[in-house]
Each structure stands twice: as C-alpha cells, then as structure tokens.
Amino acid sequence: MRAVGADGQEMTVQEVLDWLQRTHGWTVTMLLRGHTMLYDREEDEETRTRQRAQRLSENLEDAGEPGQRELELYYVCEGEDAEAEDARPPLLCSLP
C-alpha cells in the first residue's frame, strides 16, 4: 500500500488503522514494525492518542532508521491473541 494520506502527506498511524478497517473490515488492536510498537489499544488514552497521531516515519527516526521508505507492518486484530501476528501476512507500506 502507498502510505499517503488524503492530505498528500505520509499517513499517520490512525490513517493506517482506518485503511485496514475500511479495506478489510479489521479492527486492529496492535500495530507493530519489527519490535517497535506503533499502536496498542491496551495503553492509556493519552498514549493511544499520541500513537495514533504519529506519522509512520516518526517511529523510524526514534529507532535510528530515518531514511527507510519501505515498511513491513504487523498487526493483531480484535478477537486474536498476539500469536496471530505471525499468521497474517505483513502489510507492506511505501512512504512518499
């Protein structure tokens, strides 16, 4: 998927969550890139709000990989346990 939001900018975590819901009907409870947690529904409201507002590359900068433009995102959906993350194919995202 090309990770470009409606504003022409790189997608936020919330836009990715919305896309997965709209395209596949999935309610995502955890979104990860490798071992980096991008979103966790179990966190407190303040943390979830901050996570959802972040652009995808902001997490790359924090992880010391600022130039990366192709991402593999892993996710767990409502009703699944964390082990199910390995059962789904990763979401491949291209950043603008």
C-alpha positions in Angstrom: 0.0 0.0 0.0 1.2 3.5 -0.7 1.1 5.2 2.7 -0.1 8.6 1.5 -3.0 10.3 3.4 -5.8 12.4 2.0 -3.7 15.5 2.6 -0.9 14.1 0.3 1.4 13.6 3.3 2.7 10.4 4.8 0.0 8.5 6.6 -0.4 8.7 10.4 -0.9 5.5 12.4 -4.6 6.4 12.7 -4.9 6.6 8.9 -3.4 3.1 8.6 -5.8 1.8 11.2 -8.7 3.4 9.3 -7.5 1.9 6.0 -7.3 -1.6 7.4 -10.8 -1.2 8.9 -12.3 0.2 5.6 -10.4 -2.1 3.2 -10.5 -5.4 5.2 -13.1 -4.8 8.0 -10.4 -5.4 10.6 -10.3 -3.7 14.0 -6.6 -3.6 14.8 -5.6 -3.8 18.5 -1.8 -3.8 18.0 0.3 -2.4 15.1 4.0 -3.1 15.0 7.0 -2.6 12.9 9.5 -5.2 13.9 9.8 -4.9 17.7 8.6 -1.3 17.7 5.0 -0.8 18.9 3.2 1.7 16.8 -0.2 1.3 18.4 -1.5 -0.7 21.3 -5.2 -0.5 22.3 -4.3 -1.6 25.8 -2.4 1.6 26.5 -4.0 4.5 28.4 -6.0 7.1 26.4 -3.2 9.7 26.3 -0.6 7.2 25.0 -3.1 5.9 22.3 -3.9 9.4 21.2 -0.2 10.1 20.8 0.4 6.8 19.0 -2.5 7.4 16.5 -1.3 10.9 15.7 2.3 9.9 14.8 3.3 9.7 11.1 4.9 6.4 10.2 8.4 7.7 9.8 8.4 9.3 13.2 8.9 5.9 14.7 11.7 5.2 12.3 13.6 8.3 13.4 13.2 7.1 17.1 14.5 3.7 16.1 17.6 5.2 14.3 16.4 4.3 10.8 15.3 7.7 9.4 15.9 7.1 5.7 13.8 3.9 5.3 10.9 4.3 2.8 9.6 0.7 2.6 8.0 -0.7 5.8 6.6 -4.1 6.9 3.9 -3.6 9.4 2.5 -6.4 11.5 -0.9 -6.3 13.3 -3.2 -8.1 15.6 -6.9 -7.8 15.2 -9.7 -7.8 17.7 -10.5 -11.3 18.9 -7.0 -12.6 18.1 -4.1 -13.1 20.5 -0.6 -11.8 20.0 0.5 -15.1 18.4 -1.8 -14.4 15.5 0.5 -11.7 14.4 2.7 -14.4 12.8 -0.3 -15.9 11.0 -1.2 -12.8 8.9 1.0 -11.5 6.1 2.7 -8.2 6.8 1.2 -5.0 5.5 3.8 -3.6 3.0 3.8 0.2 3.0 5.7 2.6 0.8 6.3 6.0 2.3 6.3 9.1 -0.1 
